[in-house]
Amino acid sequence: MWGVREQSPDQLAERWLVLLRALAAIDGDTCGQWHEAAEYDETPPAVQLTDSAVAAYIDRRNPEPDADYIGRVASLSTADGGPGRPRVATWINAGGSANRVPDSCVVKLRSQELDESADLVRRSGEVMAAVGASWDADWGEVYDDDEYDAVADEFGLSVTVPRGGRSVYLSPGRAALAPEGLPGTYTRTAAGGLVIDLTRGGTAEPSLASIVEANRVLRAAGALEPLPVPFDRDRF
């Protein structure tokens, strides 16, 4: 997530494509081809991964005359990956000038057979880095349902309040407040953001208690303070 940042369909497409290419670099077999959103009884058309094609798709999905104010919503997904390979969906809600609802990008993995060995799960810290860097985000988290619920319940958080899961992305201002010593790897992005990955590149399985405790430490340090609303900035 990040605070309000006005962006045209062309600008949104440019950032989204940076993310899609980064996901393909992590797992090209799963993330090499993307499809438009479609109704359940339709075969979704593939999307040409060019700035102009993705921008046209975003524009087509958002015909409302107030899209420049409320922002634009669009989603893309991969095909069913088959056994041991997830189906991936990514969607955005971004680009408007309304200053009370944060912009966001989500990457979601779905599979009845998915386990920790799948590349996009095992390398979730890299996925988090790709999302944070491509969108110049304020913060982000990687989680499964149990991890999300444990943190939300412990601190009474709404969905838009910064928090961390098995990995957390912090924008440069938040990263400057993050203490050393959490039980994970610390990786800086080129723009100064920080990913703290409690899975240590997929080699560890953090407990719910350790994820909650990492949130406690980061909150105490001020690294997870909410942005002021209405937003007067896009990052902390």
MDAnalysis code that builds the backbone (N, CA, C; Angstrom):
import MDAnalysis as mda
import numpy as np

u = mda.Universe.empty(708, n_residues=236, atom_resindex=np.repeat(np.arange(236), 3), trajectory=True)
u.add_TopologyAttr("name", ["N", "CA", "C"] * 236)
u.add_TopologyAttr("resid", np.arange(1, 237))
u.add_TopologyAttr("resname", ["MET", "TRP", "GLY", "VAL", "ARG", "GLU", "GLN", "SER", "PRO", "ASP", "GLN", "LEU", "ALA", "GLU", "ARG", "TRP", "LEU", "VAL", "LEU", "LEU", "ARG", "ALA", "LEU", "ALA", "ALA", "ILE", "ASP", "GLY", "ASP", "THR", "CYS", "GLY", "GLN", "TRP", "HIS", "GLU", "ALA", "ALA", "GLU", "TYR", "ASP", "GLU", "THR", "PRO", "PRO", "ALA", "VAL", "GLN", "LEU", "THR", "ASP", "SER", "ALA", "VAL", "ALA", "ALA", "TYR", "ILE", "ASP", "ARG", "ARG", "ASN", "PRO", "GLU", "PRO", "ASP", "ALA", "ASP", "TYR", "ILE", "GLY", "ARG", "VAL", "ALA", "SER", "LEU", "SER", "THR", "ALA", "ASP", "GLY", "GLY", "PRO", "GLY", "ARG", "PRO", "ARG", "VAL", "ALA", "THR", "TRP", "ILE", "ASN", "ALA", "GLY", "GLY", "SER", "ALA", "ASN", "ARG", "VAL", "PRO", "ASP", "SER", "CYS", "VAL", "VAL", "LYS", "LEU", "ARG", "SER", "GLN", "GLU", "LEU", "ASP", "GLU", "SER", "ALA", "ASP", "LEU", "VAL", "ARG", "ARG", "SER", "GLY", "GLU", "VAL", "MET", "ALA", "ALA", "VAL", "GLY", "ALA", "SER", "TRP", "ASP", "ALA", "ASP", "TRP", "GLY", "GLU", "VAL", "TYR", "ASP", "ASP", "ASP", "GLU", "TYR", "ASP", "ALA", "VAL", "ALA", "ASP", "GLU", "PHE", "GLY", "LEU", "SER", "VAL", "THR", "VAL", "PRO", "ARG", "GLY", "GLY", "ARG", "SER", "VAL", "TYR", "LEU", "SER", "PRO", "GLY", "ARG", "ALA", "ALA", "LEU", "ALA", "PRO", "GLU", "GLY", "LEU", "PRO", "GLY", "THR", "TYR", "THR", "ARG", "THR", "ALA", "ALA", "GLY", "GLY", "LEU", "VAL", "ILE", "ASP", "LEU", "THR", "ARG", "GLY", "GLY", "THR", "ALA", "GLU", "PRO", "SER", "LEU", "ALA", "SER", "ILE", "VAL", "GLU", "ALA", "ASN", "ARG", "VAL", "LEU", "ARG", "ALA", "ALA", "GLY", "ALA", "LEU", "GLU", "PRO", "LEU", "PRO", "VAL", "PRO", "PHE", "ASP", "ARG", "ASP", "ARG", "PHE"])
u.atoms.positions = np.array([
    [0.831, -1.190, 0.000],
    [0.000, 0.000, 0.000],
    [0.868, 1.243, 0.000],
    [0.246, 2.358, -0.410],
    [0.894, 3.657, -0.360],
    [-0.201, 4.713, -0.348],
    [0.148, 5.933, 0.028],
    [-0.828, 7.008, 0.054],
    [-1.195, 7.449, -1.348],
    [-2.091, 8.415, -1.444],
    [-2.589, 8.833, -2.749],
    [-1.429, 9.279, -3.642],
    [-1.473, 8.802, -4.896],
    [-0.486, 9.179, -5.912],
    [-1.206, 9.190, -7.253],
    [-1.434, 10.355, -7.798],
    [-2.143, 10.455, -9.065],
    [-1.280, 9.873, -10.184],
    [-1.866, 8.930, -10.949],
    [-1.149, 8.299, -12.048],
    [-2.114, 7.967, -13.178],
    [-1.668, 8.178, -14.394],
    [-2.462, 7.876, -15.584],
    [-2.412, 6.378, -15.864],
    [-3.297, 5.881, -16.736],
    [-3.199, 4.473, -17.131],
    [-1.813, 4.109, -17.671],
    [-1.188, 5.004, -18.417],
    [0.159, 4.728, -18.929],
    [1.159, 4.551, -17.792],
    [1.070, 5.403, -16.773],
    [1.995, 5.310, -15.642],
    [1.732, 4.059, -14.811],
    [0.462, 3.729, -14.628],
    [0.125, 2.503, -13.899],
    [0.629, 1.272, -14.653],
    [0.456, 1.261, -15.961],
    [0.902, 0.120, -16.762],
    [2.412, -0.050, -16.675],
    [3.136, 1.048, -16.700],
    [4.596, 0.972, -16.637],
    [5.056, 0.302, -15.345],
    [4.466, 0.696, -14.220],
    [4.850, 0.104, -12.936],
    [4.404, -1.358, -12.850],
    [3.192, -1.636, -13.320],
    [2.664, -2.997, -13.241],
    [3.534, -3.955, -14.046],
    [3.985, -3.510, -15.211],
    [4.831, -4.357, -16.038],
    [6.178, -4.632, -15.386],
    [6.710, -3.667, -14.662],
    [7.950, -3.918, -13.916],
    [7.729, -5.074, -12.940],
    [6.585, -5.075, -12.263],
    [6.275, -6.157, -11.328],
    [6.101, -7.488, -12.053],
    [5.326, -7.500, -13.139],
    [5.063, -8.754, -13.850],
    [6.360, -9.369, -14.367],
    [7.266, -8.545, -14.847],
    [8.544, -9.061, -15.341],
    [9.402, -9.582, -14.191],
    [9.307, -8.932, -13.042],
    [10.049, -9.416, -11.878],
    [9.504, -10.759, -11.414],
    [8.183, -10.930, -11.435],
    [7.596, -12.219, -11.061],
    [8.003, -13.309, -12.055],
    [8.055, -12.967, -13.332],
    [8.484, -13.939, -14.335],
    [9.943, -14.334, -14.128],
    [10.762, -13.382, -13.644],
    [12.163, -13.706, -13.374],
    [12.298, -14.670, -12.197],
    [11.347, -14.622, -11.265],
    [11.355, -15.546, -10.124],
    [10.827, -16.915, -10.531],
    [9.732, -16.944, -11.294],
    [9.125, -18.212, -11.720],
    [8.482, -18.012, -13.085],
    [9.285, -18.166, -14.127],
    [8.803, -17.927, -15.475],
    [7.763, -18.921, -15.943],
    [7.818, -20.153, -15.452],
    [6.830, -21.149, -15.854],
    [5.435, -20.760, -15.386],
    [5.351, -20.194, -14.194],
    [4.052, -19.786, -13.654],
    [3.638, -18.412, -14.151],
    [4.571, -17.475, -14.217],
    [4.237, -16.056, -14.429],
    [4.654, -15.523, -15.792],
    [4.794, -16.412, -16.772],
    [5.197, -15.954, -18.090],
    [4.067, -15.413, -18.938],
    [2.825, -15.780, -18.624],
    [1.672, -15.349, -19.405],
    [0.564, -14.876, -18.457],
    [-0.049, -13.743, -18.795],
    [-1.104, -13.172, -17.963],
    [-2.359, -12.975, -18.787],
    [-3.511, -13.082, -18.097],
    [-4.801, -12.993, -18.758],
    [-5.661, -11.921, -18.094],
    [-6.540, -11.343, -18.890],
    [-7.482, -10.358, -18.369],
    [-8.469, -11.008, -17.409],
    [-9.075, -10.186, -16.588],
    [-10.184, -10.658, -15.760],
    [-11.353, -11.021, -16.684],
    [-12.110, -12.044, -16.300],
    [-13.236, -12.481, -17.124],
    [-14.302, -13.098, -16.240],
    [-15.518, -13.193, -16.788],
    [-16.581, -13.885, -16.077],
    [-16.259, -15.382, -16.023],
    [-16.907, -16.091, -15.098],
    [-16.589, -17.500, -14.875],
    [-16.814, -18.361, -16.113],
    [-17.776, -18.012, -16.954],
    [-18.077, -18.851, -18.113],
    [-17.356, -18.380, -19.369],
    [-16.392, -17.479, -19.219],
    [-15.654, -16.983, -20.360],
    [-14.208, -17.465, -20.317],
    [-13.608, -17.553, -21.483],
    [-12.177, -17.827, -21.559],
    [-11.449, -16.487, -21.576],
    [-10.661, -16.187, -20.551],
    [-10.051, -14.867, -20.486],
    [-8.973, -14.687, -21.545],
    [-8.996, -13.568, -22.255],
    [-7.968, -13.341, -23.276],
    [-6.613, -13.044, -22.638],
    [-5.559, -13.461, -23.316],
    [-4.217, -13.151, -22.856],
    [-3.921, -11.670, -23.080],
    [-3.050, -11.126, -22.253],
    [-2.663, -9.730, -22.353],
    [-1.268, -9.640, -22.950],
    [-1.129, -8.803, -23.956],
    [0.194, -8.535, -24.501],
    [0.944, -7.666, -23.497],
    [2.131, -8.075, -23.108],
    [2.847, -7.398, -22.040],
    [3.678, -6.241, -22.590],
    [2.952, -5.221, -23.056],
    [3.561, -3.970, -23.503],
    [2.885, -2.818, -22.771],
    [3.573, -1.698, -22.665],
    [3.005, -0.540, -21.974],
    [1.660, -0.155, -22.572],
    [1.585, -0.088, -23.901],
    [0.362, 0.389, -24.544],
    [-0.794, -0.593, -24.345],
    [-0.512, -1.905, -24.414],
    [-1.585, -2.885, -24.275],
    [-2.115, -2.929, -22.852],
    [-1.240, -2.901, -21.867],
    [-1.694, -2.939, -20.477],
    [-2.408, -1.647, -20.111],
    [-1.909, -0.497, -20.605],
    [-2.582, 0.781, -20.343],
    [-3.981, 0.783, -20.953],
    [-4.114, 0.246, -22.162],
    [-5.431, 0.192, -22.811],
    [-6.379, -0.706, -22.025],
    [-5.861, -1.797, -21.475],
    [-6.688, -2.688, -20.665],
    [-7.155, -1.986, -19.389],
    [-6.252, -1.302, -18.714],
    [-6.624, -0.557, -17.504],
    [-7.686, 0.477, -17.834],
    [-7.501, 1.190, -18.930],
    [-8.455, 2.222, -19.337],
    [-9.812, 1.607, -19.652],
    [-9.811, 0.468, -20.327],
    [-11.057, -0.203, -20.705],
    [-11.808, -0.713, -19.485],
    [-11.097, -1.127, -18.444],
    [-11.726, -1.624, -17.230],
    [-12.311, -0.505, -16.367],
    [-11.968, 0.718, -16.668],
    [-12.371, 1.849, -15.823],
    [-12.952, 2.971, -16.673],
    [-14.169, 2.767, -17.224],
    [-14.761, 3.779, -18.106],
    [-15.415, 4.946, -17.365],
    [-15.455, 4.887, -16.032],
    [-16.160, 5.916, -15.271],
    [-15.530, 7.294, -15.508],
    [-16.356, 8.333, -15.626],
    [-15.808, 9.669, -15.863],
    [-15.012, 10.223, -14.686],
    [-15.219, 9.647, -13.484],
    [-14.486, 10.130, -12.314],
    [-13.306, 9.233, -11.963],
    [-12.824, 8.433, -12.915],
    [-11.715, 7.516, -12.633],
    [-10.458, 8.256, -12.194],
    [-10.245, 9.463, -12.701],
    [-9.076, 10.237, -12.282],
    [-9.153, 10.601, -10.801],
    [-10.363, 10.630, -10.255],
    [-10.542, 10.962, -8.835],
    [-10.547, 9.700, -7.967],
    [-11.369, 8.722, -8.321],
    [-11.521, 7.538, -7.465],
    [-10.418, 6.508, -7.684],
    [-9.676, 6.645, -8.775],
    [-8.639, 5.680, -9.081],
    [-9.139, 4.580, -10.000],
    [-8.229, 3.726, -10.415],
    [-8.550, 2.666, -11.371],
    [-8.273, 1.298, -10.765],
    [-9.168, 0.360, -11.047],
    [-9.064, -1.001, -10.541],
    [-8.930, -1.945, -11.730],
    [-7.964, -2.848, -11.667],
    [-7.801, -3.832, -12.738],
    [-7.110, -5.057, -12.166],
    [-7.322, -6.208, -12.806],
    [-6.699, -7.437, -12.332],
    [-6.229, -8.276, -13.511],
    [-5.197, -9.061, -13.251],
    [-4.647, -10.006, -14.212],
    [-4.399, -11.317, -13.482],
    [-4.443, -12.415, -14.210],
    [-4.168, -13.698, -13.569],
    [-3.461, -14.632, -14.538],
    [-2.770, -15.604, -13.981],
    [-2.155, -16.651, -14.787],
    [-3.160, -17.774, -14.989],
    [-2.819, -18.710, -15.843],
    [-3.656, -19.893, -16.018],
    [-3.485, -20.815, -14.819],
    [-4.372, -21.802, -14.715],
    [-4.245, -22.802, -13.665],
    [-2.892, -23.490, -13.812],
    [-2.094, -23.441, -12.756],
    [-0.735, -23.942, -12.859],
    [-0.611, -25.443, -12.807],
    [-1.639, -26.168, -12.401],
    [-1.545, -27.614, -12.289],
    [-0.934, -28.028, -10.960],
    [-0.698, -29.334, -10.765],
    [-0.206, -29.844, -9.475],
    [1.084, -29.167, -9.030],
    [1.071, -28.678, -7.788],
    [2.264, -28.089, -7.208],
    [2.606, -26.709, -7.712],
    [1.779, -26.151, -8.582],
    [2.071, -24.829, -9.133],
    [0.845, -23.938, -8.925],
    [1.025, -22.780, -8.359],
    [-0.152, -21.956, -8.043],
    [-0.712, -21.232, -9.248],
    [-1.970, -20.847, -9.126],
    [-2.521, -19.820, -10.004],
    [-2.276, -18.488, -9.301],
    [-1.805, -17.517, -10.048],
    [-1.431, -16.232, -9.471],
    [-2.377, -15.164, -9.995],
    [-2.874, -14.333, -9.110],
    [-3.679, -13.179, -9.486],
    [-3.017, -11.933, -8.930],
    [-3.023, -10.872, -9.707],
    [-2.524, -9.597, -9.214],
    [-3.510, -8.516, -9.616],
    [-3.787, -7.628, -8.691],
    [-4.692, -6.533, -9.019],
    [-4.223, -5.241, -8.367],
    [-4.678, -4.148, -8.972],
    [-4.303, -2.822, -8.502],
    [-5.560, -2.007, -8.231],
    [-5.449, -1.090, -7.303],
    [-6.462, -0.077, -7.030],
    [-5.680, 1.198, -6.787],
    [-5.505, 2.011, -7.829],
    [-4.487, 3.055, -7.732],
    [-4.720, 4.168, -8.740],
    [-4.009, 5.271, -8.514],
    [-3.892, 6.315, -9.513],
    [-4.793, 7.509, -9.352],
    [-5.774, 7.464, -8.431],
    [-6.705, 8.576, -8.293],
    [-6.177, 9.678, -7.393],
    [-6.993, 10.710, -7.215],
    [-6.601, 11.843, -6.370],
    [-7.344, 11.872, -5.042],
    [-8.314, 10.959, -4.824],
    [-9.014, 10.906, -3.542],
    [-8.006, 10.610, -2.442],
    [-8.054, 11.366, -1.362],
    [-6.958, 11.314, -0.383],
    [-7.321, 10.651, 0.936],
    [-8.286, 9.732, 0.899],
    [-8.652, 9.040, 2.137],
    [-8.550, 7.517, 2.047],
    [-8.379, 6.984, 0.854],
    [-8.250, 5.538, 0.671],
    [-6.888, 5.262, 0.053],
    [-6.060, 4.411, 0.669],
    [-4.725, 4.173, 0.119],
    [-4.767, 3.409, -1.201],
    [-3.757, 3.637, -2.017],
    [-3.567, 2.855, -3.229],
    [-2.947, 1.510, -2.852],
    [-3.128, 0.523, -3.726],
    [-2.611, -0.793, -3.365],
    [-2.356, -1.650, -4.593],
    [-1.477, -2.614, -4.413],
    [-1.255, -3.695, -5.367],
    [-1.197, -4.993, -4.575],
    [-1.875, -6.023, -5.062],
    [-1.939, -7.313, -4.388],
    [-1.456, -8.397, -5.348],
    [-0.692, -9.341, -4.831],
    [-0.348, -10.566, -5.554],
    [-0.854, -11.723, -4.695],
    [-1.724, -12.556, -5.257],
    [-2.317, -13.647, -4.484],
    [-2.051, -14.979, -5.179],
    [-1.644, -15.964, -4.386],
    [-1.388, -17.314, -4.894],
    [-2.530, -18.226, -4.470],
    [-3.048, -18.993, -5.429],
    [-4.147, -19.918, -5.136],
    [-3.792, -21.311, -5.653],
    [-3.952, -22.313, -4.817],
    [-3.764, -23.697, -5.236],
    [-4.260, -24.614, -4.138],
    [-4.956, -25.672, -4.519],
    [-5.392, -26.657, -3.533],
    [-4.224, -27.503, -3.044],
    [-3.134, -27.536, -3.803],
    [-2.007, -28.387, -3.458],
    [-0.751, -27.592, -3.130],
    [-0.865, -26.280, -3.023],
    [0.315, -25.433, -2.829],
    [0.989, -25.742, -1.495],
    [2.322, -25.827, -1.521],
    [3.056, -25.988, -0.276],
    [4.259, -25.058, -0.279],
    [5.068, -25.153, 0.764],
    [6.166, -24.206, 0.945],
    [7.275, -24.361, -0.085],
    [7.246, -25.433, -0.883],
    [8.309, -25.651, -1.854],
    [8.108, -24.893, -3.154],
    [6.892, -24.388, -3.411],
    [6.641, -23.645, -4.648],
    [7.521, -22.398, -4.682],
    [8.097, -22.087, -5.846],
    [9.061, -20.988, -5.944],
    [8.514, -19.679, -5.399],
    [7.281, -19.342, -5.756],
    [6.740, -18.048, -5.356],
    [6.441, -17.978, -3.862],
    [6.315, -19.133, -3.213],
    [6.172, -19.163, -1.762],
    [7.546, -19.175, -1.101],
    [8.386, -20.061, -1.561],
    [9.735, -20.176, -0.989],
    [10.517, -18.880, -1.139],
    [10.274, -18.172, -2.218],
    [10.999, -16.929, -2.489],
    [10.098, -15.706, -2.273],
    [9.208, -15.814, -1.284],
    [8.227, -14.745, -1.057],
    [8.878, -13.428, -0.670],
    [10.055, -13.485, -0.050],
    [10.758, -12.231, 0.237],
    [11.125, -11.498, -1.030],
    [11.509, -12.236, -2.066],
    [11.821, -11.618, -3.350],
    [10.556, -11.059, -4.008],
    [9.451, -11.779, -3.862],
    [8.178, -11.272, -4.378],
    [7.823, -9.965, -3.684],
    [8.004, -9.923, -2.364],
    [7.701, -8.705, -1.617],
    [8.586, -7.547, -2.066],
    [9.856, -7.827, -2.300],
    [10.763, -6.794, -2.780],
    [10.324, -6.274, -4.143],
    [9.865, -7.180, -5.008],
    [9.423, -6.780, -6.344],
    [8.182, -5.898, -6.287],
    [7.224, -6.266, -5.429],
    [6.014, -5.451, -5.289],
    [6.365, -4.069, -4.739],
    [7.158, -4.050, -3.661],
    [7.499, -2.775, -3.039],
    [8.271, -1.864, -3.961],
    [9.244, -2.413, -4.677],
    [10.091, -1.587, -5.532],
    [9.353, -1.120, -6.779],
    [8.577, -1.993, -7.410],
    [7.909, -1.620, -8.659],
    [6.889, -0.505, -8.447],
    [6.221, -0.519, -7.311],
    [5.193, 0.485, -7.041],
    [5.681, 1.602, -6.121],
    [6.949, 1.576, -5.727],
    [7.464, 2.575, -4.795],
    [6.503, 2.682, -3.617],
    [6.194, 1.516, -3.040],
    [5.152, 1.404, -2.020],
    [5.611, 1.980, -0.686],
    [4.650, 2.228, 0.188],
    [4.954, 2.681, 1.544],
    [5.270, 1.495, 2.442],
    [4.483, 0.433, 2.337],
    [4.719, -0.783, 3.118],
    [4.021, -1.947, 2.434],
    [4.407, -3.142, 2.806],
    [3.756, -4.335, 2.282],
    [4.066, -5.523, 3.166],
    [3.301, -6.585, 3.004],
    [3.499, -7.789, 3.815],
    [3.202, -9.033, 2.995],
    [3.843, -10.126, 3.365],
    [3.545, -11.444, 2.824],
    [2.919, -12.266, 3.945],
    [1.809, -12.935, 3.662],
    [1.132, -13.683, 4.731],
    [0.259, -14.776, 4.153],
    [-0.023, -15.770, 4.981],
    [-1.142, -16.660, 4.728],
    [-2.271, -16.257, 5.680],
    [-3.396, -16.932, 5.594],
    [-4.564, -16.501, 6.373],
    [-4.298, -16.526, 7.874],
    [-3.647, -17.582, 8.360],
    [-3.395, -17.696, 9.794],
    [-2.458, -16.591, 10.281],
    [-1.441, -16.279, 9.481],
    [-0.488, -15.229, 9.861],
    [-1.166, -13.870, 9.888],
    [-2.012, -13.617, 8.900],
    [-2.743, -12.339, 8.869],
    [-3.643, -12.204, 10.093],
    [-4.394, -13.243, 10.391],
    [-5.333, -13.186, 11.515],
    [-4.597, -13.016, 12.849],
    [-3.453, -13.678, 13.002],
    [-2.717, -13.585, 14.262],
    [-2.279, -12.159, 14.540],
    [-1.775, -11.468, 13.515],
    [-1.314, -10.090, 13.695],
    [-2.503, -9.145, 13.879],
    [-3.523, -9.292, 13.047],
    [-4.689, -8.416, 13.148],
    [-5.367, -8.550, 14.506],
    [-5.488, -9.769, 15.000],
    [-6.153, -9.989, 16.285],
    [-5.315, -9.458, 17.447],
    [-4.009, -9.656, 17.391],
    [-3.145, -9.224, 18.494],
    [-3.158, -7.710, 18.673],
    [-3.186, -6.973, 17.555],
    [-3.064, -5.518, 17.635],
    [-4.343, -4.783, 17.245],
    [-5.392, -5.515, 16.900],
    [-6.659, -4.886, 16.547],
    [-6.565, -4.017, 15.313],
    [-5.947, -4.508, 14.242],
    [-5.636, -3.697, 13.072],
    [-6.699, -3.817, 11.991],
    [-7.003, -2.699, 11.349],
    [-7.807, -2.724, 10.131],
    [-6.894, -3.034, 8.957],
    [-7.485, -3.302, 7.802],
    [-6.725, -3.804, 6.668],
    [-5.698, -2.796, 6.145],
    [-5.931, -1.494, 6.356],
    [-5.042, -0.494, 5.774],
    [-3.923, -0.053, 6.712],
    [-3.871, -0.613, 7.920],
    [-2.843, -0.213, 8.882],
    [-1.571, -1.014, 8.639],
    [-0.403, -0.368, 8.577],
    [0.846, -1.099, 8.305],
    [1.102, -2.215, 9.303],
    [1.576, -3.344, 8.783],
    [1.946, -4.480, 9.597],
    [2.827, -5.395, 8.758],
    [3.399, -6.409, 9.377],
    [4.235, -7.356, 8.665],
    [3.716, -8.771, 8.822],
    [4.064, -9.623, 7.880],
    [3.767, -11.039, 7.963],
    [5.062, -11.828, 7.996],
    [5.115, -12.889, 7.213],
    [6.360, -13.657, 7.141],
    [7.475, -12.836, 6.506],
    [7.094, -11.851, 5.686],
    [8.011, -10.830, 5.198],
    [7.302, -9.489, 5.288],
    [8.090, -8.420, 5.386],
    [7.539, -7.073, 5.406],
    [8.414, -6.184, 4.539],
    [7.771, -5.289, 3.784],
    [8.483, -4.272, 3.019],
    [8.270, -2.926, 3.694],
    [9.351, -2.180, 3.876],
    [9.295, -0.853, 4.492],
    [9.903, 0.157, 3.537],
    [9.198, 1.257, 3.281],
    [9.741, 2.337, 2.465],
    [10.945, 2.959, 3.179],
    [11.756, 3.747, 2.471],
    [12.987, 4.260, 3.098],
    [12.779, 4.954, 4.437],
    [11.715, 5.755, 4.565],
    [11.468, 6.432, 5.832],
    [11.170, 5.471, 6.957],
    [10.443, 4.415, 6.670],
    [10.164, 3.386, 7.677],
    [11.408, 2.546, 7.941],
    [12.144, 2.236, 6.872],
    [13.343, 1.418, 7.013],
    [14.355, 2.068, 7.938],
    [14.405, 3.401, 7.938],
    [15.366, 4.107, 8.795],
    [15.085, 3.887, 10.276],
    [13.848, 3.503, 10.610],
    [13.462, 3.289, 12.008],
    [13.507, 1.819, 12.413],
    [13.686, 0.931, 11.438],
    [13.630, -0.505, 11.727],
    [14.871, -0.943, 12.496],
    [14.704, -1.556, 13.657],
    [15.868, -2.009, 14.429],
    [16.500, -3.249, 13.811],
    [17.781, -3.424, 14.050],
    [18.455, -4.658, 13.669],
    [18.070, -5.761, 14.670],
    [18.343, -6.991, 14.285],
    [18.209, -8.073, 15.243],
    [16.968, -8.914, 15.140],
    [16.033, -8.578, 14.253],
    [14.895, -9.472, 14.069],
    [15.381, -10.771, 13.426],
    [14.696, -11.889, 13.671],
    [15.201, -13.187, 13.220],
    [14.914, -13.451, 11.739],
    [15.478, -12.610, 10.872],
    [15.282, -12.770, 9.443],
    [16.385, -12.093, 8.673],
    [16.317, -12.195, 7.357],
    [17.291, -11.524, 6.502],
    [16.817, -10.109, 6.197],
    [17.763, -9.183, 6.098],
    [17.501, -7.788, 5.783],
    [18.043, -7.514, 4.384],
    [17.174, -7.114, 3.451],
    [17.593, -6.862, 2.077],
    [17.124, -5.485, 1.652],
    [18.057, -4.648, 1.200],
    [17.735, -3.301, 0.737],
    [17.387, -3.312, -0.743],
    [16.407, -2.518, -1.132],
    [16.119, -2.311, -2.542],
    [16.987, -1.166, -3.052],
    [17.040, -1.021, -4.377],
    [17.900, 0.000, -4.973],
    [17.508, 1.401, -4.523],
    [16.214, 1.619, -4.250],
    [15.739, 2.944, -3.863],
    [15.765, 3.174, -2.355],
    [16.310, 2.228, -1.589],
    [16.433, 2.424, -0.152],
    [15.363, 1.789, 0.693],
    [14.418, 1.075, 0.073],
    [13.440, 0.319, 0.842],
    [14.099, -0.899, 1.483],
    [13.369, -1.550, 2.372],
    [13.918, -2.669, 3.117],
    [12.909, -3.808, 3.174],
    [13.373, -5.023, 2.880],
    [12.575, -6.231, 3.089],
    [13.186, -7.014, 4.241],
    [12.389, -7.267, 5.262],
    [12.796, -8.157, 6.354],
    [12.032, -9.460, 6.157],
    [12.778, -10.516, 5.875],
    [12.182, -11.804, 5.510],
    [12.419, -12.804, 6.641],
    [11.377, -13.099, 7.384],
    [11.499, -14.025, 8.506],
    [11.663, -15.471, 8.051],
    [11.437, -15.754, 6.762],
    [11.655, -17.113, 6.261],
    [13.108, -17.330, 5.850],
    [13.900, -16.280, 5.871],
    [15.315, -16.365, 5.464],
    [15.461, -17.043, 4.102],
    [14.742, -16.463, 3.125],
    [14.831, -16.996, 1.769],
    [14.208, -18.360, 1.611],
    [13.222, -18.672, 2.431],
    [12.527, -19.945, 2.334],
    [13.197, -21.075, 3.084],
    [14.205, -20.777, 3.880],
    [14.904, -21.822, 4.630],
    [14.365, -21.980, 6.045],
    [13.483, -21.092, 6.480],
    [12.918, -21.164, 7.833],
    [11.406, -20.989, 7.751],
    [10.694, -21.531, 8.723],
    [9.247, -21.367, 8.814],
    [8.932, -20.650, 10.119],
    [8.758, -19.321, 10.059],
    [8.516, -18.580, 11.293],
    [7.198, -18.980, 11.950],
    [7.197, -19.041, 13.257],
    [5.970, -19.349, 13.990],
    [5.075, -18.120, 14.022],
    [3.798, -18.342, 14.334],
    [2.884, -17.211, 14.481],
    [3.374, -16.286, 15.596],
    [3.890, -16.870, 16.674],
    [4.371, -16.057, 17.792],
    [5.538, -15.175, 17.366],
    [6.433, -15.701, 16.523],
    [7.587, -14.899, 16.098],
    [7.169, -13.781, 15.152],
    [6.148, -14.029, 14.335],
    [5.641, -12.977, 13.443],
    [4.968, -11.880, 14.248],
    [4.183, -12.267, 15.243],
    [3.552, -11.274, 16.120],
    [4.616, -10.465, 16.855],
    [5.653, -11.121, 17.350],
    [6.697, -10.429, 18.088],
    [7.468, -9.471, 17.189],
    [7.732, -9.854, 15.932],
    [8.401, -8.951, 14.996],
    [7.565, -7.697, 14.776],
    [6.254, -7.868, 14.680],
    [5.373, -6.707, 14.556],
    [5.444, -5.831, 15.801],
    [5.530, -6.443, 16.962],
    [5.595, -5.684, 18.206],
    [6.867, -4.806, 18.228],
    [7.972, -5.400, 17.812],
    [9.238, -4.671, 17.801],
    [9.206, -3.524, 16.783],
    [8.703, -3.796, 15.597],
    [8.648, -2.762, 14.561],
    [7.675, -1.652, 14.933],
    [6.558, -2.006, 15.557],
    [5.606, -0.989, 15.996],
    [6.214, -0.121, 17.096],
    [6.917, -0.738, 18.026],
    [7.533, 0.021, 19.109],
    [8.595, 0.988, 18.581],
    [9.253, 0.613, 17.480],
    [10.289, 1.460, 16.893],
    [9.712, 2.581, 16.034],
    [8.412, 2.558, 15.769],
    [7.778, 3.582, 14.939],
    [7.788, 3.279, 13.459],
    [8.266, 2.083, 13.074],
    [8.390, 1.755, 11.660],
    [7.066, 1.379, 11.012],
    [6.018, 1.166, 11.808],
    [4.717, 0.776, 11.274],
    [3.624, 1.781, 11.621],
    [4.011, 3.034, 11.833],
    [3.025, 4.082, 12.098],
    [2.151, 4.308, 10.858],
    [0.846, 4.478, 11.020],
    [-0.002, 4.772, 9.857],
    [0.325, 6.134, 9.256],
    [0.107, 6.274, 7.956],
    [0.159, 7.593, 7.345],
    [-1.005, 8.434, 7.866],
    [-0.812, 9.749, 7.996],
    [-1.937, 10.595, 8.409],
    [-3.007, 10.651, 7.323],
    [-4.275, 10.626, 7.752],
    [-5.411, 10.687, 6.832],
    [-6.213, 11.941, 7.151],
    [-6.580, 12.773, 6.141],
    [-6.349, 12.560, 4.708],
    [-4.867, 12.608, 4.351],
    [-4.500, 11.837, 3.313],
    [-3.105, 11.709, 2.956],
    [-2.548, 13.027, 2.436],
    [-1.378, 13.387, 2.957],
    [-0.651, 14.520, 2.394],
    [0.681, 14.061, 1.808],
    [0.866, 12.761, 1.695],
    [2.083, 12.170, 1.138],
    [1.765, 10.741, 0.716],
    [2.621, 10.180, -0.132],
    [2.365, 8.804, -0.563],
    [3.161, 7.790, 0.242],
    [4.204, 8.223, 0.948],
    [5.015, 7.328, 1.764],
    [5.327, 7.993, 3.094],
    [5.709, 7.178, 4.061],
    [6.013, 7.654, 5.417],
    [7.138, 8.681, 5.396],
])
